[in-house]
Amino acid sequence: MNLQTKIPLSSQEPKIDYHSEVMTLGSCFAENVGEKFKYYQFRNTVNPFGILFHPKAIETFLWMASQDEKYTETDVFYHNERWHCFDVHSSLSNRDKYSLVIDLNDKLLLAKKKIEAATHIFITLGTSWVYRLKSLDMVVANCHKIPQKEFDKELLSVDEIIQCLQNCLQLIKTLNSTAQVIFTVSPVRHIKDGFVENNRSKSHLLSAVYEVVSKVQNSIYFPSYELMMDELRDYRFYGSDMIHPNEIAIQYIWERFSEIWISDSAKNTMKRVEEVQKGLTHRSFNPDSKEHVAFLEKLTFKKKQLQQEFPFMDF
């Protein structure tokens, strides 16, 4: 008896291995994927501007990084005892104005280098809903708890998202013409927008992505959203908020991603890395025992072996 509908996935090229440079951008699901790459010690950069929920925010980030733009004091504002920038997530906000501006520009320089070196860029789109700041007629990446009356809420059309994604690909291409761009739509439901509104939002993203990847070389779609909706159709795969995928769901989607994108040689290395990672979290009831000392020596040896082969690994 088959109790699950499986989404057919085809093996993809170029494969990701331990010589690859990966960048993950977008919504909180991009952070989930980035954490997996980090755990397995791949060379990976995650969201230099923090979580970016919608395509316009990602486009702005790529524009600033690729065009050597700079932030100044006029691009930040003070609210709730912290300085913020409308282009970035609140995790970057700072108590000091000048520190924030310096940090933003440092991250732009880093982002440009990482895009130039990237072999794979993983972009997760979270929502089609955006907030436009009335005073500046500007779509923001984050409202930073400014009163909602200061914004107009808008739903990006399919055509607007198509144009936005095409711009993103072109901006990446100006820095790196060979990077493989992997789009996905976040399985996180934005219920605060409303149940019907969330479905409208996701449908716009899906329609736009399919249109773009069907016509642009070196871009492809990975069905994270469909895996959650069709293969994991049960609330036991959600967190306590019933909105975000839980660790089991994230691990499942990661394994399905690995099936088609990670090279066989890298999978063997991943097993060795996981042995070390699990060993590092092991807590002995008797730290002074001969068995535990021998365990630590063996763990150190395994770690050094990996670091000799891959000097960038940092356990």
C-alpha positions in Angstrom: 0.0 0.0 0.0 1.4 3.4 -1.0 0.4 6.1 1.5 2.4 8.9 0.0 2.4 10.7 -3.4 6.1 11.1 -4.4 7.2 14.0 -6.5 9.6 12.8 -9.2 12.9 14.6 -9.1 15.6 14.4 -11.8 19.4 14.4 -11.2 20.8 17.9 -11.8 24.2 19.3 -12.9 26.5 20.8 -12.0 26.6 18.9 -8.8 27.5 20.6 -5.5 30.6 19.2 -3.8 33.2 20.4 -1.4 34.9 22.6 -4.1 31.6 24.4 -4.7 30.8 27.9 -3.4 27.1 28.2 -2.3 25.1 31.3 -1.5 21.6 31.1 0.0 19.3 34.1 -0.2 15.7 34.9 0.7 13.1 33.9 3.3 13.6 32.0 6.5 13.6 28.7 4.6 16.8 29.9 2.9 18.3 30.1 6.4 17.1 26.5 7.1 18.9 25.3 3.9 21.9 27.4 4.8 22.2 25.8 8.2 22.3 22.4 6.6 25.2 23.5 4.3 26.9 24.9 7.4 26.4 21.8 9.5 28.0 19.7 6.7 30.8 22.2 6.4 30.2 23.2 2.8 31.5 26.7 1.7 28.3 28.6 2.1 27.2 32.2 2.6 23.7 32.9 4.0 21.7 36.1 3.6 24.2 38.9 4.1 21.3 41.3 4.6 19.4 38.9 6.8 16.0 37.3 5.9 14.5 38.8 2.8 10.9 37.7 2.3 9.9 38.9 -1.1 11.4 39.2 -4.6 11.8 43.0 -4.6 13.9 42.9 -1.5 16.2 40.3 -3.1 16.4 42.4 -6.2 17.4 45.5 -4.2 20.1 43.5 -2.4 21.6 42.2 -5.7 21.5 45.7 -7.2 23.3 47.3 -4.3 26.0 44.5 -4.3 26.5 44.2 -8.0 26.5 47.9 -8.8 29.0 49.0 -6.1 26.4 51.1 -4.4 27.1 52.4 -0.9 24.9 53.2 2.0 25.2 56.6 3.8 23.7 58.1 6.9 20.7 59.3 4.9 19.7 55.6 4.3 19.2 54.7 7.9 16.6 55.9 10.5 16.1 55.8 14.2 13.2 54.0 15.8 12.7 52.2 19.2 16.2 53.1 20.3 17.9 51.5 17.4 19.1 52.5 13.9 17.5 50.6 11.0 17.6 50.3 7.2 14.5 49.5 5.2 16.6 47.3 2.8 17.6 44.8 5.4 16.3 42.6 8.2 16.0 43.9 11.7 18.7 41.5 12.8 21.2 43.9 11.4 19.8 46.9 13.3 22.3 48.7 15.6 22.3 51.1 18.5 25.0 53.2 16.7 24.2 54.8 13.4 27.7 54.8 12.0 28.3 51.2 13.0 25.2 50.2 11.0 26.3 52.1 7.9 29.8 50.6 8.0 28.3 47.1 8.6 26.0 47.5 5.6 28.7 48.5 3.3 31.0 45.8 4.5 28.3 43.2 3.8 27.9 44.6 0.3 31.6 44.1 -0.4 31.5 40.6 1.0 28.3 39.8 -1.0 29.9 40.9 -4.2 32.9 38.7 -3.7 30.7 35.7 -2.8 28.5 36.2 -5.8 31.5 36.4 -8.1 32.9 33.1 -6.7 29.6 31.3 -6.4 28.9 28.1 -8.2 25.4 27.8 -6.9 23.0 30.5 -5.7 19.9 29.2 -3.9 17.0 31.8 -3.8 14.0 31.1 -1.7 10.9 33.3 -2.3 8.6 33.7 0.6 5.7 36.0 -0.3 4.3 38.2 -3.0 2.9 40.6 -0.5 5.0 43.8 0.0 4.7 47.0 2.1 5.2 50.3 0.4 6.4 53.2 2.6 4.0 56.1 1.8 6.4 58.9 2.6 9.1 57.7 0.2 6.9 55.6 -2.2 9.3 52.8 -1.7 8.8 49.0 -1.2 10.7 47.9 1.9 12.3 44.7 2.9 11.3 45.0 6.5 8.9 47.4 8.3 11.0 47.4 11.6 7.8 47.7 13.6 6.9 51.1 12.1 3.1 51.6 12.5 1.2 49.9 9.7 -0.6 53.2 8.8 2.7 54.4 7.3 2.6 51.7 4.6 0.4 50.5 1.8 0.1 46.7 1.5 0.3 45.5 -2.1 0.3 42.1 -3.8 2.9 41.9 -6.6 1.4 40.7 -9.9 2.8 37.7 -11.7 4.3 40.0 -14.4 5.9 42.2 -11.7 7.6 39.2 -10.1 8.7 37.8 -13.5 10.4 41.2 -14.2 11.9 41.2 -10.8 13.4 37.7 -11.1 14.7 38.4 -14.6 16.4 41.5 -13.1 17.9 39.3 -10.3 19.3 36.9 -12.8 20.8 39.7 -14.9 22.4 41.3 -11.9 24.0 38.0 -10.9 25.1 37.5 -14.5 27.0 40.8 -14.5 29.2 39.4 -11.8 29.1 35.7 -12.6 27.9 34.3 -15.9 28.3 30.6 -14.9 26.6 30.4 -11.5 23.7 28.0 -11.3 20.7 29.7 -9.8 18.2 27.4 -8.0 14.9 29.0 -7.2 12.4 27.6 -4.7 9.2 28.8 -3.0 9.2 28.7 0.8 6.9 26.1 2.3 6.3 28.5 5.3 2.7 29.7 5.2 2.3 33.4 5.8 -1.0 33.1 7.6 -0.9 36.6 9.0 -1.7 37.7 5.5 -4.8 35.5 5.5 -5.4 31.9 4.4 -6.7 32.8 0.9 -4.2 35.7 0.6 -1.3 33.3 1.4 -2.4 31.0 -1.4 -2.8 33.9 -3.8 0.7 35.0 -2.9 2.3 31.5 -3.3 0.5 31.0 -6.7 1.9 34.3 -8.0 5.4 33.2 -7.0 5.1 29.8 -8.5 3.7 31.1 -11.8 6.4 33.7 -12.1 9.3 31.3 -11.3 8.1 28.6 -13.8 7.9 31.3 -16.5 11.4 32.6 -15.8 13.3 29.3 -15.4 11.7 27.9 -18.6 13.4 30.6 -20.6 16.6 31.5 -18.7 19.7 29.3 -18.9 21.5 28.3 -15.7 18.3 28.7 -13.6 16.0 26.0 -12.3 13.2 25.4 -9.8 13.4 23.0 -6.8 10.0 22.1 -5.4 10.4 22.7 -1.7 6.8 24.0 -1.5 5.4 21.0 -3.3 7.3 18.6 -1.2 5.8 20.1 1.9 2.3 20.3 0.5 2.2 17.0 -1.3 4.6 14.6 0.3 4.4 15.9 3.9 0.7 16.5 4.1 0.3 16.3 7.9 0.6 18.8 10.8 3.1 16.5 12.5 5.6 18.0 10.1 5.0 21.5 11.3 6.3 23.3 14.4 4.2 24.3 17.3 2.9 27.4 15.5 1.5 25.1 12.7 3.1 27.4 10.1 6.8 26.6 9.9 8.1 23.2 8.9 9.7 21.4 11.8 13.1 19.8 11.9 11.9 16.5 10.5 10.3 18.3 7.5 13.4 20.4 6.9 15.6 17.3 7.1 13.3 15.5 4.6 13.4 18.3 2.1 17.2 18.6 2.5 17.5 14.9 1.8 15.4 15.2 -1.3 17.5 18.1 -2.4 20.7 16.2 -1.7 19.5 13.3 -3.9 19.7 15.3 -7.0 22.1 18.2 -6.3 24.9 16.7 -4.1 27.7 14.7 -5.7 28.4 11.1 -4.5 31.9 12.0 -3.4 30.5 14.9 -1.3 27.9 12.6 0.3 30.7 10.3 1.5 32.4 13.3 3.0 29.1 14.5 4.6 29.0 11.2 6.5 32.4 11.8 7.9 31.5 15.4 8.8 28.4 14.2 10.5 30.4 11.7 12.6 32.5 14.6 13.9 29.6 16.9 14.4 27.7 14.2 16.5 30.9 13.5 18.4 31.4 17.1 19.3 27.9 17.2 20.9 28.5 14.0 22.8 28.5 14.4 26.6 30.1 11.7 28.7 28.9 10.6 32.1 32.5 10.1 33.0 34.8 12.6 31.2 37.9 11.2 32.8 37.4 7.6 31.8 39.9 5.8 29.4 37.0 5.1 27.0 36.1 8.8 26.8 39.7 9.9 26.4 40.2 7.4 23.6 36.9 8.6 22.0 38.2 12.2 22.1 41.5 11.3 20.5 39.8 9.4 17.7 37.4 12.4 17.2 40.4 14.8 17.0 42.1 12.6 14.5 38.9 12.5 12.3 38.6 16.2 12.5 42.2 16.9 11.6 41.9 14.5 8.6 39.0 16.4 7.2 40.7 19.8 7.8 43.8 18.6 6.0 41.7 17.7 3.0 39.4 20.8 3.3 41.2 23.6 5.1 38.1 25.8 5.1 36.3 23.5 7.5 35.8 25.0 10.9 34.4 22.7 13.6 
